[in-house]
Amino acid sequence: MTSSVPTGSLDPAVAARLKRSADGLVPAIAQQYDTGEVLMLGWMDDEALHRTLTTGRCTYWSRSRQEYWVKGDTSGHVQHVKSVALDCDADAVLVKVDQMGAACHTGDRTCFDADVLPLGQ
């Protein structure tokens, strides 16, 4: 079930600040708002960021499927947006969310807990 969110346009002041990759995307880090837990990394273009800001639900651009997806529309693992911030260079977005269920497509709470790399000595 996909969202039938009308398309709009990102605030021109925000759009002018964004530094996008060659394919027009910025990395979007989802973080649990109350614990600071880093949940996942997704990609947003201007439209995905606009939808995220205006609907209160995280919308990402799927690079593999070449389409928008709203986190939780198919899995039920919804991300309710609490705040959105650009980093100091405006080349990444931090979305603080209230995550319902797993954030990772594998079913894990986060995408960063299954493959912790060893540190050198």
Solvent accessible surface area in square Angstrom, and as a share of the most:
residue,aa,sasa,rsa
1,M,172,0.77
2,T,116,0.67
3,S,43,0.28
4,S,116,0.75
5,V,36,0.21
6,P,109,0.68
7,T,101,0.59
8,G,36,0.35
9,S,89,0.58
10,L,13,0.06
11,D,77,0.40
12,P,106,0.67
13,A,67,0.52
14,V,38,0.22
15,A,23,0.18
16,A,89,0.69
17,R,143,0.52
18,L,10,0.05
19,K,122,0.52
20,R,93,0.34
21,S,52,0.33
22,A,122,0.94
23,D,98,0.51
24,G,24,0.23
25,L,8,0.04
26,V,1,0.01
27,P,35,0.22
28,A,0,0.00
29,I,61,0.31
30,A,0,0.00
31,Q,34,0.15
32,Q,10,0.04
33,Y,94,0.36
34,D,95,0.49
35,T,100,0.58
36,G,35,0.33
37,E,60,0.27
38,V,67,0.39
39,L,0,0.00
40,M,10,0.04
41,L,84,0.42
42,G,5,0.05
43,W,58,0.20
44,M,0,0.00
45,D,32,0.16
46,D,42,0.22
47,E,25,0.11
48,A,0,0.00
49,L,2,0.01
50,H,32,0.14
51,R,25,0.09
52,T,0,0.00
53,L,85,0.43
54,T,88,0.51
55,T,57,0.33
56,G,29,0.28
57,R,58,0.21
58,C,0,0.00
59,T,1,0.01
60,Y,0,0.00
61,W,51,0.18
62,S,7,0.05
63,R,130,0.47
64,S,105,0.68
65,R,135,0.49
66,Q,116,0.51
67,E,80,0.36
68,Y,60,0.23
69,W,69,0.24
70,V,14,0.08
71,K,16,0.07
72,G,9,0.09
73,D,18,0.10
74,T,122,0.71
75,S,63,0.41
76,G,48,0.46
77,H,60,0.27
78,V,25,0.15
79,Q,0,0.00
80,H,81,0.36
81,V,32,0.18
82,K,107,0.45
83,S,54,0.35
84,V,43,0.25
85,A,51,0.39
86,L,43,0.21
87,D,55,0.29
88,C,131,0.78
89,D,72,0.38
90,A,7,0.06
91,D,59,0.30
92,A,17,0.13
93,V,1,0.01
94,L,55,0.28
95,V,0,0.00
96,K,73,0.31
97,V,0,0.00
98,D,34,0.18
99,Q,8,0.04
100,M,81,0.36
101,G,43,0.41
102,A,12,0.10
103,A,2,0.02
104,C,13,0.08
105,H,172,0.77
106,T,92,0.54
107,G,50,0.48
108,D,52,0.27
109,R,88,0.32
110,T,9,0.05
111,C,55,0.33
112,F,115,0.48
113,D,77,0.40
114,A,84,0.65
115,D,116,0.60
116,V,123,0.71
117,L,133,0.66
118,P,125,0.79
119,L,169,0.84
120,G,78,0.75
121,Q,230,1.02
